[in-house]
Amino acid sequence: MRMRKKRHGAERLQNCAEFLAPDREITKEDALAPFVNKKGEVHLEIGCGKGAFAVKNAASRPEINFYAMEKVENVIINALEKAMARRDEVKNNLRFICGHAEELEEMFAEHSISVIYLNFSDPWPKKGHHRRRLTAPDRLETYKKLLVPGGKIIQKTDNVELFEYSVEEYQNAGLRVEFATTDLHNSERAAENITTEYEENFMREGKPICCVIVSTEE
């Protein structure tokens, strides 16, 4: 079912335009272009949804520059409005991209990103659809190009099958597994975890969250 257009969507998007990333030609030339801190790391969330994780992350870590990507315009409007609600905290280090993961190499140069976040991505459960997963081999090759030496991918999911598939594909791609758990909230990394909207719902249901952190060669 197609998502219904948000009422006054274009106007709402324009009201938050300061949080939209500049044209891809600019970010490809310099990923730091829209940010105040020209020496900070660049982190990228792919599939940011309604933006809770991106906004909380940017507000709590002002030294890091964050991009948050979402392909659905109706959804990214919510994320942008969350950022506007905390404008003074995140205006210098958070920008949103309305786009698809397959376009990443058009947006960013090689070795320009320090961390990629994959939070509760679509598991595409049918075997014939696995190539659409954000951890499919072709996607991982793109991430490896974009990440700096020693750069990280941090993935969270409630889907154990996707978690197991992803860990295997990371290893096949030559990425080093630094941390992996099927119960993040009862792990040693629970205290530093920043939650997403989906994650908070799963927590209320008592559902365990899988997490894996991998890195490229330094």
C-alpha positions, 0 to 999 in steps of 0.5 A: 500500500502506498503511503499517503502524502502528508498534508502540507508536506512541501511546506513542512519540508521547506520549513526545515530546509536548513537541515537538508544536506546540500546537493550531492556534488557538494557532499561528494567534493567535501563531506564536511561542507555543511558542518561547522566543525571541519575536523570532526568525524562524519557518521552516516545513518542509512534508513533513519526513519522518523529521526529519533536516533539521529537527533539524540545522537547529534545532540549528545555528541556535538563533536561528530558530524551526522548525516541521516538518510531516509528514502521516504519523503513522508517519513523524513519530514517527521525527522526534520521536524524533530531536528527543528524542535531541538535546533539549538542543539543540532543545527551545527552537526546534523543534516538529512538526505532524502535518497536511496542507499544505492546512490551513496557513491554519488554523494560521498567520496571514498574514505570520507565516512567514519561510522555507518549505522544500520538501524532496524533495516528491512529484513527482506525475508524472502530468499529472492529478495536478500540482494535488497538487504542493506548488508547484501554483498554489493552494499558492503563493497560500497560501504568499504569504499566510503569508510575511512581505514578502521571505519565501523558499521554498527547494525541493530535489528530485532530479526535474528535471521538478518543478524546471522546473515549479516554477520556471515556477509561481513566476514565474507567481505573481509570486515572484522567483527568487533562485537556481536550479541543477540541481546544488546540491552543485557550486554556490556554496551547497553549503557552507551546505546542510543535507542530508535523508535522501533527499539523503544517499542521492542523494549516495551514488548520485552523483545531482545535486540541483536547488534553487531559492530564491524570494522575495516582494515586500518 
